[in-house]
Amino acid sequence: MGSDGVRKPRFLCLHGFRTSGEILKTQLHKWPQSVLDNLDLVFVDAPSPCLGKSDVEGIFDPPYYEWFQFNKVLFSFNFSFFFLI
């Protein structure tokens, strides 16, 4: 809740392919503080550890995660979906 007793809007923040919730949090915390103070941002990691090279290696430290894996797309996508609900 905000300081005035009003509940802040809550957003589920899903990171991109082969990154992480922590990386997304770092990126979004460059937003103006006046915006961040009025939002409840929830950051989660995908359920599957990254199996390949991440495009952010050398920019952000691991671990990196994937929402699905190309060699097991159907199973992995279903697993990720149920992970979120």
C-alpha positions, -999 to 999 in steps of 0.1 A, spaced: 0 0 0 11 35 -7 16 61 21 -20 74 16 -35 39 21 -43 33 -15 -30 1 -31 -4 6 -58 -10 -11 -91 8 -45 -92 26 -56 -123 41 -89 -131 74 -82 -148 86 -110 -171 121 -109 -184 132 -116 -220 149 -147 -235 180 -159 -216 180 -131 -190 166 -129 -155 142 -111 -132 172 -94 -115 184 -81 -149 150 -67 -157 148 -51 -123 181 -34 -129 169 -21 -162 136 -8 -150 151 9 -120 164 35 -144 128 47 -147 120 79 -128 117 74 -91 83 92 -92 70 63 -114 86 35 -94 72 49 -61 37 44 -75 40 9 -88 43 -25 -71 66 -44 -95 70 -81 -91 100 -98 -108 103 -135 -113 127 -158 -131 117 -183 -157 117 -219 -145 144 -232 -169 181 -224 -166 196 -210 -198 209 -238 -221 227 -216 -246 246 -184 -248 228 -153 -236 230 -120 -255 236 -102 -223 268 -121 -213 295 -96 -205 269 -69 -197 250 -86 -169 262 -114 -146 245 -149 -147 224 -168 -139 202 -165 -170 168 -182 -175 145 -193 -204 107 -195 -205 110 -223 -230 137 -243 -246 137 -248 -284 144 -285 -283 114 -291 -260 91 -263 -270 57 -278 -262 66 -293 -228 87 -263 -218 60 -238 -228 33 -257 -208 56 -259 -178 63 -222 -179 27 -214 -182 18 -234 -151 48 -220 -133 31 -185 -136 -4 -195 -125 
